[in-house]
Amino acid sequence: MSFFDFNTADQQQSFDLIPKGTLARVRMSIKPGGFDDPSQGWTGGWATQSHDTGAVYLACEGVVMEGPFARRKVWWNIGLYSAKGPTWGNMGRTFVRAALNSARNIHPGDNSPQAQAARRISGFGDLEGLEFVARFDIEKDGRGEDKNTIKSVIEPDHKDYAAIMGVAPRGNPGGGQSGAPAAVAAPGYTPPAPAARPASSSVPGGKPAWAQ
């Protein structure tokens, strides 16, 4: 069979958007943008800087792990820095905290030493492969077309979290707020070792959504 006979190639598939508000377990990866700022501890080339605004962010890709949308992909940015002020970076920190809570089964109100330790990472490489429960949203891309994105994370205090992640609630270990479940690792989760990724000069996704 000739390589140039494309009659046997798979047909192109088109997908409808994942409905807004859908909850699904996703595995996150980061597309390195080659930007480092050692003064902030941002090394390894994980971060991306926008050529248009100077904003710095993590260009993220998520793969749905199971359910009717299994293997579907979604892209979004986690803010790190903006010259406009701290809002962009604070939103990014809030997102990462929630993602760590979700991935490591930590109630958001648990302030025990174990929970606080689980919310610390040694670098952005620790976020590579993180699995958490995401709420899907829809926004406009740079061409004005609808696309899926992730703006919020489902944490262990949500009624659907345990079923999606396959974990059972645990009692308060002490040191957290009343009724907060213990910080226990989600089944099968092993914190990844930090690793350097090759830098890239490309800017995934172009301008961050907030700046468009």
Disulfide bonds with the S-S distance in Angstrom:
none
